[in-house]
């Protein structure tokens, strides 16, 4: 695949050396628990990176705090292991001031949606040209098993021995509510699909959020098992494909329609006319359909769980591109400016 397939990376220097997955591996021992879903995600990202055709020194991974946030240590690129919840803010600064960088954020459900919630939604609404990989294991793993913002109601953990009373956050719904221009969901164990989503996110100009269902086999093992078991997963998964009717099930017997009130509803294919089945449009300017689909799943049983690209639109210009153009316009009309003159200008106060 040529770098022309990634328009968002047009300003990032390209490599003239053929890269392979091993070129993105470091000499650091990978220190996640054996069996952790993070291993599968790391392997998928390392295998995908050569496709972009970029110099490694122009790729940056920024993380916050949590198990997922060890990611930069294992990527042979530049990396920043930052502070709790602030990775999107730091990445925003990098992407805005350095258009020659491909900036990625790695975060978890606790890091991104608890202390980092505001930073996440503002990075998304600004449409900064960065890619956010949100590992969702529905638990706090690093601190040994407390409930997280995405834990289902009633979840029994060390911090909720009688069951969580909180209503769970839905990361895809949050991103769509912030009007993110690219929103997707994938599963750690489905490497082919995850790679396809990563490829589309990298090509997108603007903010891209990819929620990745990730198994924590120590503190929340089997949280997504119905979406992985061969005999039941197709009955649970709604695979979203642009331009295709939303039909799913082991025998393609279920579909999504709008009821008489305009709400989305899962019904049997044989009970409706084919024309009633919704044709999915990931490029729709209005995020209403994508948001409605994000609300279909049952957080306890995971029935009717959509995966794939919910939204991929281009009608909003990237924040960093606008900022760079704004600065260029001011320099052209008023000159480059002088920091010393600014500091000693008319707004200077002297305190005796």
N, C-alpha and C positions, 0 to 999 in steps of 0.2 A: 504494500500500500504506500502511495506517495504522500508527501507532506501536504500536497494540494488538497487532500481529503480532510485537512484540519484547518479551515479558514481562521479559526480563533487563534492559531499559532503562527500567523503570517509574519509577525514581527520578531519571532523567536529564532535565533541562529540555528541553522541545520548542521548536522554532522555529515561529513563525507566518508565516514567509516561505518561499515556494516556492523550493527549492534545486535546482540543476542541477550536472552534473559539473564545469562550468567554475568553479563556486564553490569547489571543493575543490582547484583548481590554484593553484600559487604562481608568483611571478615568477622563481623560481630556474631556471637552465638545468639540464635533466636530463642528468646526466653519467655515463651508463652507456655501455658500448661499443655502437656501432651494431649492431643485430640482437639485442641481449641480451633474454632472456625477461622481464627485470624490467619492461620497458616495457609489455608486455601485462598483467602483473599490476597495475601502477600504474593503467593505464587502467580495468581492471575494478573496482578498489577505488574509484577516484574516481567512476565511474559508479554504483556501488552506494550510496555514502554518503548521497545524498539520500533514499533509501528509508526510512532510519531516522528521518527527521524531527527530528533533534536540532540543537541549537545547536552551531555549529562550535567555540565556546570550551569546550564540555563534551565534546569528543572529544580523546583523547591517543594518539599513536603513540610507542612506546618501542622503540628498536633498540639493538643491541650494536655489533659491529665486523664489517665485511665489505662486499661490494658491496651486498647487500640493505639494509644498515643506513643507506644514504643516504636511504631512503624518507621519513623525517619531513621532510626539506627540501622535498619535493615535494607535501606534503599541507598544505592551508591550514587546519590545525587546530593545537592545541598539540602539541609533539613534544619528545622527549628522545633525543639521540644519545648513548648511554651508553658503558659500557666492555665489554670482551670477555666475553661469556657471561653478563653480569649483568642483561640486560634483564628476564627473568622476575621477578627479585628486586625490582627497582625498580618494576615494574608491579604486583607484589603489594602493595607499600606504598601505591601510589596507589589501587588498587582498594579496599583495606581501609579506608583513611582518608577516601576521597572517593567515597561512593556516588552522587554526582551526576555522575560521569564515566563515559564509555564508553572503556574502556582496551584498546588493541590493542598487541600485540608483533609486531615484524617482525624475523626472524632468519634465519640460514642454517644449512646442515648442519654447517659447521665451528664457527660461533659457538654453536649450541645444543647440539650433541652431543659436543663435545670439552671445551673449558674450561668451557662452560656446562651440561654434562650434569646435574649435581646440582641446579642452580637450576631447570632445566626439569622434572625429574621431581617435585620437591617442590611446584612451582606446580601441577602437574597433580593430584598426590595430594591436595592441600589443597582442590582444586576452587574456586579463586579465580575470581571473575567477570571473566575477561579472555580475550581471543581471540588466539591465537598463530598467526601465519602463518609457516611454516617453508619458506623457499625452498631446495629441494634440487637443486643442480646437480652433485653428486657430485665436487666439486673445490674447492680453495681458489683463488678467482679474484682477490681483491684482492692477494694476495701472489704472484700470477703462476704458478699451476699446480702446486701440491703436492697429493698425494692427501689426501682428507678421510675422516671416519669413515664416510661412506656410499659411498666408492669401492669398486667391485667388486674381489674378490681377483684379483691378477695385474695390476692397473692400473699401467701404466708412466707415470711422471710425473717431474718434475725431482727430487723427493725419493725416488723409488722407481725408479731407472733399470733395475733388474732385475725390476720388478714388485712390487706391494704384497703383503705376507704376511698382512695383517690380514683378518679376516672382517668384512664390512660390517655396520654398524648398519642396522636397519630402523626408521625413525622411527615408523611406525604401531605396530609391535610394542612398541617402547619405551613409547609413550604408553598403550597398552592394558595393558601390564604395570604401569604406574604407576596403573592404574585411573582414567584420565581418563574423564570422563562424556560427552565429545564428541570423536570422532576421525574425520577425513576425509582423503581424498586427491583432488587435482585436478591438471590439467595447464595450464601457462601459456597454451597456444594455443587451448584450448577455453573461450572466454570465457563462453558460455551456461552450461555446466556449472559453471565456477568461480564465477559469480555466484550460482547456486542454492546452492552449498555455503556461500558467504559469508553468504547470507541465513539459512540454517539455523544457522550458527555464531553470528551476531549475536542470534538469537532464543533461544539456549540460555542458561539461567541456570547459570553455573559455568564451569569451564575448558573451552575449546574449542581443539583443535589441528588445524590444517589444513596438511597437507604438500602443497606445490605443486611438482611436477616442473618445473624451470626450466632452459632451455637456456643454457649458457655457450658462445657461438659462437667464443670465442677460445681457451679452454684445454680445453674438453671438448665440442666441437661434435658434435651428432648423438647425444648420450647417450641420448635418449629417442625417436629417430627411428622405431623400430618401433611406437610408440604414437601416431604422428602421420600416417604415410603412409596415404593413403586405401585402398590395396589390401591392406594387411596389418594395420592397427590393430585391426579387429574380431576378428581371430584371436588377438590378444594381450590385449585388454582384457576384463576381467570387470566389467561395469557393475552395481554394487550398487544395488538399489531395494527399499525396505522393502515386505514383503508379497508380493514377486514371486519366482518360481522362478529360481534362479541358472543361467541358460542364456545362452550367448554363442557367438561365432564368426560368420564372414561369412554363413553360412546357418543360424545358430542350431543348429548341429549338436553343440555341446559343452555339458556341464553339470557341476555339482559335486554329488557324493554323499558319503555316509559309507561306508567299506568295512567289512568284517566286524570289523575292530579298532577301529572308531569314528573313524578318521582321515579327513580330507577328501581327496577324489581327483577329478581331472578325467577324465571318460570321455565317450564318444560317446553322444548322446541315444538313438540307435537300439539301443544295447546294454543299456539298463536300462528298468525300468518307470517310468512318469511319477511314481508315488508315491515313488520313491526320490530324486528331485531335491529338493535342499534349498530350502525357502522361506526367504528371507532375512528376519531380524528384527533391525533396528537398535536396537530398544527393549528387547532382552533384558537382564535384570539381570545375568546371567552373561556375561562377555566372552569365553567360550570359543570360540564360533563366529566372532566377529570376529577373535580372535587367530589361529585356524586359517586363516582366509581370508588374513590378512596374511602368512602363511608360504608361500602357494602359489606365489608368483612366483619365477622364475629370475633372480637379480640380474645374470647375464651377458647372457642373451638377452631378458629382460623378458617371456617368455611367461607367461600366466596372471596378469597384473597386475590386481588389483582397484582400481577407483576409485569414488569416491562416499563416502557416509557409512557408516563401519563401526559406529559406536556413537553413540547419542543417548539418554541415560537421565537420569532426574530423581530417582532415589531418594536421592541424596546432596544435602544442603543446601549451598549455597555458603558457603565459608569466611568471606568478608567480611560476609555477612548474619549469620552466627552471632556473629562478633566484635562487630559493631555492637549486636546484641541483648544480648550479654553485658555490654558496657559500660553500656548503658541500664539493665539490671537492677541492676547494682551501684550506679549513681548513685541509682536509686530507693530501694534498701534502705539505703545507707550515706551518701548525699550525694555531692556532686561532688568532694570531696577537696580537698586543698590542697598544692601543690607545695612550698612553703616548709616546711610541717610535715613532709613526707616527707624532705626533704634534711636537716633538723635533728632527725630522729627518733632512736629508740633504737639504730639500726644505724650511727650516725655514729662514725667513728674519728678521733681527734686524734693526729697524729704530730709529736713534738717533735724 
